Amino acid sequence: MAKYVFPAIFEPDEELGGYCVFFPDLESAFTQGNDFQDAMAMAEDVLCYVLYDMEKDGQAIPRPSKASDIKTEEGNIVNLVACDTEFYVKFFANKSVKLNVTIPLWLKEAGEKKQANFSQILQNGVKEYLQMHS
């Protein structure tokens, strides 16, 4: 998981109002918003979702185009959109899942005497192992 910045095209939508947004470098990344601020928030969300999905599936992330190289119709806005897929997954995929683990009986009993929260200890240990500090 990583941080990314991709250019997006914000196209005014006269019928619905607001903006349609698409990413020239990412075929499946498109959204819309009621105004520019809403469209920008929606663009950040869809960018994180699409890039996280690509990371999860082991797909190569394309190199972003330079915003200055993107040609667009008059009235459209080219703007850079940033996302952090690690933050995104921690925020949106933060549901707990049950995991079956095995430890020696003596360790279980010692932990229970100290009223250890085994789930929290396991989470902390896995984060440390993966060098994740949040």
C-alpha positions as CSV (number, residue, x, y, z in Angstrom):
1,M,0.0,0.0,0.0
2,A,1.3,3.4,-0.9
3,K,0.6,7.1,-1.5
4,Y,-0.4,8.2,-5.0
5,V,-1.1,11.3,-7.0
6,F,-3.0,11.0,-10.3
7,P,-4.4,13.7,-12.6
8,A,-8.2,13.7,-13.0
9,I,-10.4,15.5,-15.5
10,F,-13.4,17.4,-14.0
11,E,-16.0,17.9,-16.6
12,P,-19.0,20.3,-15.8
13,D,-22.3,18.4,-16.1
14,E,-24.9,20.9,-17.3
15,E,-27.8,18.4,-17.1
16,L,-27.2,17.3,-13.5
17,G,-25.1,20.2,-12.3
18,G,-21.8,19.5,-10.6
19,Y,-19.0,17.6,-12.2
20,C,-18.2,14.3,-13.8
21,V,-14.7,13.1,-13.0
22,F,-12.5,10.5,-14.7
23,F,-8.9,9.5,-14.6
24,P,-7.2,9.2,-18.0
25,D,-4.7,6.7,-16.6
26,L,-7.2,4.4,-14.8
27,E,-10.0,3.1,-17.0
28,S,-12.3,2.0,-14.2
29,A,-11.9,5.2,-12.0
30,F,-14.8,7.6,-12.6
31,T,-17.3,9.4,-10.4
32,Q,-19.3,12.6,-10.0
33,G,-20.0,15.3,-7.5
34,N,-22.7,18.0,-6.9
35,D,-20.1,20.8,-7.0
36,F,-16.3,21.0,-7.3
37,Q,-15.6,20.3,-3.7
38,D,-17.9,17.3,-3.6
39,A,-16.4,16.0,-6.9
40,M,-12.9,16.3,-5.5
41,A,-13.9,14.3,-2.4
42,M,-15.6,11.7,-4.5
43,A,-12.5,11.6,-6.8
44,E,-10.2,10.9,-3.8
45,D,-12.5,8.1,-2.7
46,V,-12.7,6.4,-6.1
47,L,-9.0,6.7,-6.7
48,C,-8.2,5.0,-3.4
49,Y,-10.8,2.3,-4.0
50,V,-9.5,1.5,-7.5
51,L,-5.8,1.6,-6.6
52,Y,-6.3,-0.5,-3.4
53,D,-8.3,-3.0,-5.4
54,M,-5.4,-3.2,-8.0
55,E,-2.8,-3.6,-5.2
56,K,-4.9,-6.3,-3.6
57,D,-5.2,-8.2,-6.9
58,G,-1.5,-7.8,-7.6
59,Q,-2.1,-5.6,-10.7
60,A,0.6,-3.2,-11.8
61,I,-0.2,0.4,-11.0
62,P,0.2,2.6,-14.1
63,R,2.6,5.5,-14.0
64,P,0.5,8.8,-13.7
65,S,0.5,11.1,-16.6
66,K,1.7,14.7,-16.2
67,A,-1.2,17.0,-15.7
68,S,0.3,19.4,-18.2
69,D,0.3,16.7,-20.9
70,I,-3.4,16.1,-20.7
71,K,-5.4,17.7,-23.4
72,T,-9.1,18.3,-22.7
73,E,-12.1,20.2,-23.9
74,E,-12.6,23.8,-23.0
75,G,-14.4,24.2,-19.7
76,N,-12.9,21.0,-18.2
77,I,-10.5,21.2,-15.3
78,V,-7.4,19.0,-14.9
79,N,-6.6,18.6,-11.2
80,L,-4.3,16.4,-9.3
81,V,-5.9,14.0,-6.8
82,A,-4.0,12.3,-4.0
83,C,-4.7,9.2,-2.0
84,D,-3.1,7.0,0.6
85,T,-4.3,3.4,0.2
86,E,-2.9,2.3,3.5
87,F,-5.0,5.0,5.3
88,Y,-8.0,4.1,3.1
89,V,-7.9,0.4,4.0
90,K,-7.4,1.1,7.7
91,F,-10.4,3.5,7.7
92,F,-12.9,1.6,5.4
93,A,-11.8,-2.1,5.9
94,N,-11.5,-1.9,9.6
95,K,-14.0,-4.6,10.5
96,S,-12.7,-7.3,12.8
97,V,-12.5,-10.9,11.6
98,K,-12.2,-14.1,13.6
99,L,-8.9,-15.8,13.4
100,N,-8.2,-19.2,14.8
101,V,-4.7,-19.4,16.4
102,T,-2.9,-22.0,18.4
103,I,-0.7,-21.3,21.5
104,P,0.6,-23.6,24.2
105,L,-1.9,-24.2,27.1
106,W,0.6,-22.8,29.7
107,L,0.8,-19.5,27.7
108,K,-3.0,-19.2,27.5
109,E,-3.3,-19.8,31.2
110,A,-0.6,-17.3,32.1
111,G,-2.2,-14.7,29.9
112,E,-5.7,-15.3,31.4
113,K,-4.2,-14.8,34.9
114,K,-3.0,-11.4,33.8
115,Q,-6.4,-10.7,32.0
116,A,-4.5,-10.4,28.7
117,N,-6.5,-9.2,25.7
118,F,-5.1,-11.8,23.2
119,S,-6.7,-10.1,20.2
120,Q,-5.0,-6.8,21.0
121,I,-1.7,-8.6,21.7
122,L,-1.9,-10.4,18.3
123,Q,-2.8,-7.2,16.5
124,N,0.1,-5.3,18.0
125,G,2.5,-8.2,17.3
126,V,1.4,-8.4,13.6
127,K,1.7,-4.6,13.2
128,E,5.2,-4.7,14.7
129,Y,6.2,-7.6,12.4
130,L,4.9,-5.8,9.4
131,Q,6.5,-2.5,10.6
132,M,3.2,-0.7,10.7
133,H,3.2,2.1,13.3
134,S,-0.4,3.1,13.6
